[in-house]
Amino acid sequence: MPDAVTYRVVHETRYTYANTVTSARQLAHLRPRTTQWQTVHAHHVEVDPAPSEQSEGRDYFGNGVMRFAVDTPHDELTVRAESIVEVKSHVPDTDAGPGWESALAAPGVWGTDSELDVVQFRLASPMVPVLPESIEYARESFPAGRALPAAMLDLTRRIHAEFVYDPKATTVTTQVREVLAHRRGVCQDFAHLMISCLRSLGLAARYVSGYILNRVPPNKQRLAGADASHAWVEAHCPEVGWIAFDPTNGKVADLEFITLGWGREFSDVTPLHGVVLGGATQKLAVAVDVQPL
């Protein structure tokens, strides 16, 4: 396995409206995040119709955001983001590390990845509540004294094995309690479930939005736009830092994962959302293409 991979990522979103929209205001999380293991070599966003206003900045969590306004009447809006991103391998030894109980409370000072920054990800959020059911489900993976990375990986693999990936079973508003009851969902649901389990135990976990490289079977042609946005979890381990886990695929997230940003839950890092003036119903189409260079 290589130590680093460079990707070209194209993410195209198209809204088609039943009636003409007179104006739109949008907020986009489409710039991949620069981290210790990820470098953004190029990034460009095209909006059609062209925006009358556009600005870039960072949100509360430090993610790159773009705000734009379209005041030209339109019945279709297309946002196309293209990025060149290098990802380095960053998987720690999941068999080592402190016992998971040691992560429940430790004093610290405010700063990037410092304890007070970690503390906010121990707290419940609107889409990720602290639940007795989550504690009960997580307990099997967290016996007394077990190394924290090993416990989190075990929980990751159990969710992958015991829940069915079913795009028709849930919506963007489905609650964790429903996912636990029906054992079905998509990557957003499984990420929210795992975060709820960890936070319910008193551990820090955050929601990560990004992309994953889909492997093409031998003798099969890769289809443009066949990839998709993805969601996974980063959990904090003292003495190690943040470790990324993908409960949808049951593994540690590493070279195949391109990070857009992170927050408490899905609503903090939605790739694109906003408001339109015109009262039109809309159809949404999203195409993502991830290609190693």
C-alpha positions as CSV (number, residue, x, y, z in Angstrom):
1,M,0.0,0.0,0.0
2,P,1.4,3.5,-0.9
3,D,2.1,6.1,1.8
4,A,0.2,8.7,-0.1
5,V,-2.4,9.1,-2.9
6,T,-3.4,12.1,-4.9
7,Y,-7.0,12.4,-6.1
8,R,-9.0,14.5,-8.5
9,V,-12.5,15.0,-7.0
10,V,-15.4,16.4,-9.0
11,H,-18.7,17.1,-7.1
12,E,-21.5,18.4,-9.2
13,T,-24.9,19.4,-7.7
14,R,-27.9,20.3,-9.9
15,Y,-31.2,21.8,-8.8
16,T,-34.0,21.7,-11.4
17,Y,-37.0,23.9,-10.5
18,A,-40.6,23.4,-11.6
19,N,-41.0,27.2,-11.9
20,T,-38.6,30.0,-12.4
21,V,-36.7,31.0,-9.2
22,T,-36.0,34.7,-9.0
23,S,-33.1,34.5,-6.5
24,A,-31.1,32.1,-4.4
25,R,-28.8,32.2,-1.4
26,Q,-26.6,29.2,-0.8
27,L,-23.9,28.0,1.7
28,A,-21.5,25.4,0.5
29,H,-19.1,23.1,2.3
30,L,-17.2,21.9,-0.9
31,R,-13.5,22.8,-0.2
32,P,-11.6,19.8,1.2
33,R,-10.0,20.5,4.5
34,T,-6.3,20.9,5.0
35,T,-5.1,18.6,7.8
36,Q,-1.9,17.0,9.0
37,W,-2.6,14.1,6.6
38,Q,-4.3,15.9,3.8
39,T,-3.1,18.7,1.4
40,V,-5.3,20.6,-1.0
41,H,-3.2,21.4,-4.1
42,A,-6.1,23.0,-6.1
43,H,-9.7,23.8,-5.7
44,H,-12.2,25.6,-7.9
45,V,-16.0,26.0,-7.8
46,E,-18.2,27.0,-10.8
47,V,-21.8,28.2,-10.4
48,D,-24.3,28.5,-13.2
49,P,-26.0,31.0,-13.4
50,A,-23.0,33.2,-12.3
51,P,-23.4,34.6,-8.7
52,S,-24.0,38.2,-8.1
53,E,-22.2,37.9,-4.8
54,Q,-19.7,35.4,-3.6
55,S,-17.3,35.1,-0.6
56,E,-15.2,32.4,1.1
57,G,-14.4,31.9,4.8
58,R,-14.4,29.4,7.6
59,D,-17.2,28.2,9.9
60,Y,-17.1,27.7,13.6
61,F,-15.4,24.3,13.2
62,G,-12.7,25.7,10.9
63,N,-14.2,24.2,7.7
64,G,-13.9,26.1,4.5
65,V,-17.2,27.6,3.4
66,M,-18.4,29.5,0.3
67,R,-21.4,31.8,0.4
68,F,-23.0,33.0,-2.8
69,A,-26.1,34.7,-4.2
70,V,-27.8,34.3,-7.6
71,D,-30.1,37.1,-8.5
72,T,-30.6,36.1,-12.1
73,P,-34.0,34.4,-12.7
74,H,-33.3,30.7,-13.4
75,D,-35.0,27.3,-13.5
76,E,-31.8,25.3,-13.0
77,L,-28.8,25.8,-10.7
78,T,-25.6,23.9,-11.1
79,V,-22.7,24.0,-8.7
80,R,-19.5,22.1,-9.8
81,A,-16.5,21.8,-7.4
82,E,-13.2,20.3,-8.6
83,S,-10.3,19.6,-6.2
84,I,-6.9,18.0,-6.3
85,V,-6.1,16.5,-2.9
86,E,-3.2,14.5,-1.6
87,V,-3.9,12.1,1.3
88,K,-1.2,10.5,3.4
89,S,-1.6,7.3,5.4
90,H,-2.3,8.1,9.1
91,V,-3.6,5.0,10.7
92,P,-2.3,4.5,14.3
93,D,-1.9,1.1,16.0
94,T,-5.4,0.3,17.0
95,D,-4.2,-2.5,19.4
96,A,-2.3,0.0,21.5
97,G,-3.4,3.0,23.6
98,P,-4.9,3.7,27.0
99,G,-7.9,1.9,28.5
100,W,-11.1,3.5,27.2
101,E,-12.0,4.8,30.7
102,S,-9.0,7.1,30.7
103,A,-10.6,9.2,28.0
104,L,-13.7,10.1,30.0
105,A,-12.3,13.2,31.7
106,A,-9.0,15.0,31.6
107,P,-8.2,18.7,32.2
108,G,-6.7,20.9,29.5
109,V,-6.6,24.3,27.9
110,W,-8.4,25.7,24.8
111,G,-6.7,25.3,21.4
112,T,-6.8,23.2,18.3
113,D,-7.3,19.6,19.3
114,S,-6.8,20.5,22.9
115,E,-9.1,19.1,25.7
116,L,-11.6,21.9,25.7
117,D,-12.0,21.6,21.9
118,V,-12.5,17.9,22.5
119,V,-15.1,18.4,25.2
120,Q,-17.7,19.9,22.8
121,F,-17.8,16.7,20.9
122,R,-18.8,14.8,24.0
123,L,-22.1,16.6,24.2
124,A,-25.4,15.7,22.6
125,S,-26.5,17.6,19.5
126,P,-30.0,17.8,17.8
127,M,-29.4,14.9,15.5
128,V,-27.1,12.9,17.8
129,P,-28.7,12.5,21.3
130,V,-27.3,10.7,24.3
131,L,-29.5,7.6,24.7
132,P,-29.8,4.6,27.1
133,E,-30.2,2.4,24.0
134,S,-26.9,3.7,22.6
135,I,-25.1,2.9,25.8
136,E,-26.6,-0.6,25.9
137,Y,-25.6,-1.3,22.3
138,A,-22.0,0.1,22.8
139,R,-21.3,-1.8,26.0
140,E,-20.3,-5.0,24.3
141,S,-17.4,-3.3,22.6
142,F,-16.2,-1.5,25.8
143,P,-15.4,-4.0,28.5
144,A,-13.4,-2.7,31.5
145,G,-9.8,-1.9,30.6
146,R,-10.0,-2.5,26.9
147,A,-7.7,-0.2,24.8
148,L,-9.8,2.7,23.5
149,P,-8.8,2.3,19.7
150,A,-9.5,-1.4,19.8
151,A,-12.9,-0.8,21.5
152,M,-13.9,1.8,18.9
153,L,-12.8,-0.4,16.0
154,D,-14.9,-3.3,17.4
155,L,-17.9,-1.0,17.6
156,T,-17.2,0.1,14.0
157,R,-17.2,-3.6,12.8
158,R,-20.3,-4.5,14.7
159,I,-22.3,-1.7,13.1
160,H,-21.1,-2.8,9.7
161,A,-22.0,-6.5,10.4
162,E,-25.3,-5.9,12.2
163,F,-26.9,-3.1,10.2
164,V,-28.2,-3.3,6.6
165,Y,-27.2,-0.6,4.1
166,D,-30.6,0.5,2.7
167,P,-31.0,3.9,0.9
168,K,-34.8,3.6,1.0
169,A,-35.0,3.0,4.8
170,T,-34.2,6.5,6.0
171,T,-34.2,10.2,5.2
172,V,-31.9,13.0,6.2
173,T,-34.0,13.6,9.3
174,T,-34.2,10.0,10.6
175,Q,-33.4,9.8,14.3
176,V,-30.8,7.5,15.9
177,R,-33.4,5.7,17.9
178,E,-35.2,4.7,14.7
179,V,-31.9,3.4,13.1
180,L,-31.3,1.3,16.2
181,A,-34.8,-0.1,16.1
182,H,-34.8,-1.0,12.4
183,R,-31.1,-1.8,11.9
184,R,-31.1,-0.2,8.5
185,G,-29.8,3.0,6.9
186,V,-27.0,4.8,5.1
187,C,-23.6,6.2,5.9
188,Q,-25.1,9.3,7.6
189,D,-27.3,7.1,9.9
190,F,-24.4,4.8,10.8
191,A,-22.1,7.7,11.6
192,H,-24.8,9.3,13.8
193,L,-25.4,6.0,15.5
194,M,-21.7,5.4,16.3
195,I,-21.3,9.0,17.5
196,S,-24.3,8.6,19.8
197,C,-22.9,5.4,21.2
198,L,-19.5,7.0,21.9
199,R,-21.0,10.2,23.4
200,S,-23.5,8.3,25.5
201,L,-20.5,6.6,27.1
202,G,-18.8,10.0,27.7
203,L,-16.4,9.8,24.8
204,A,-15.6,12.5,22.2
205,A,-16.7,11.9,18.6
206,R,-17.4,14.1,15.6
207,Y,-19.1,13.7,12.3
208,V,-16.9,13.8,9.2
209,S,-18.2,14.6,5.7
210,G,-16.2,13.8,2.6
211,Y,-15.7,11.2,-0.2
212,I,-14.5,7.6,-0.4
213,L,-12.9,5.9,-3.4
214,N,-15.1,3.2,-4.8
215,R,-13.1,0.2,-6.0
216,V,-13.9,-1.0,-9.5
217,P,-14.1,-4.9,-9.8
218,P,-11.6,-6.4,-12.3
219,N,-12.7,-6.2,-15.9
220,K,-15.3,-3.6,-15.1
221,Q,-15.3,-0.1,-16.5
222,R,-15.3,2.8,-14.0
223,L,-18.5,5.0,-14.5
224,A,-18.0,8.7,-14.3
225,G,-20.1,10.2,-11.5
226,A,-20.7,6.9,-9.8
227,D,-19.0,7.8,-6.6
228,A,-20.9,9.6,-3.8
229,S,-20.5,11.8,-0.8
230,H,-19.7,9.8,2.3
231,A,-19.8,10.2,6.1
232,W,-17.7,8.6,8.8
233,V,-16.6,9.2,12.4
234,E,-13.5,10.6,14.2
235,A,-13.2,9.7,17.8
236,H,-10.6,11.2,20.2
237,C,-8.1,9.1,22.0
238,P,-5.7,10.6,24.6
239,E,-2.0,10.3,23.7
240,V,-3.0,9.4,20.1
241,G,-5.4,12.1,18.9
242,W,-8.3,11.8,16.5
243,I,-8.8,8.4,14.8
244,A,-11.2,8.0,11.9
245,F,-13.6,5.0,11.7
246,D,-16.0,4.1,8.9
247,P,-18.9,2.1,10.4
248,T,-20.6,1.8,6.9
249,N,-17.6,-0.3,5.7
250,G,-16.4,-1.6,9.1
251,K,-12.8,-0.3,9.0
252,V,-10.4,2.5,10.0
253,A,-10.6,5.4,7.5
254,D,-7.3,6.1,5.8
255,L,-6.0,6.5,2.2
256,E,-9.3,6.0,0.4
257,F,-11.0,8.8,2.3
258,I,-11.0,12.5,1.4
259,T,-12.1,14.8,4.2
260,L,-14.4,17.8,3.4
261,G,-15.0,18.9,7.0
262,W,-16.3,17.9,10.4
263,G,-18.8,19.0,13.0
264,R,-21.2,17.7,15.6
265,E,-23.5,16.1,13.0
266,F,-24.7,16.1,9.4
267,S,-26.4,19.5,9.6
268,D,-23.0,21.2,10.5
269,V,-21.3,20.1,7.2
270,T,-24.0,19.8,4.6
271,P,-22.3,20.1,1.2
272,L,-24.8,22.6,-0.1
273,H,-27.9,24.2,1.4
274,G,-29.8,27.5,1.2
275,V,-33.0,29.2,0.3
276,V,-34.7,30.3,-3.0
277,L,-37.3,32.9,-3.8
278,G,-40.0,31.7,-6.1
279,G,-42.0,29.0,-4.4
280,A,-40.9,26.3,-6.9
281,T,-40.7,22.6,-6.2
282,Q,-37.3,21.2,-7.0
283,K,-35.4,18.1,-8.1
284,L,-31.9,17.4,-6.9
285,A,-29.2,15.5,-8.7
286,V,-25.7,14.9,-7.3
287,A,-22.8,13.3,-9.2
288,V,-19.4,12.7,-7.6
289,D,-16.3,11.4,-9.3
290,V,-13.1,10.4,-7.3
291,Q,-10.1,9.4,-9.4
292,P,-6.6,8.6,-8.2
293,L,-4.0,10.4,-10.2
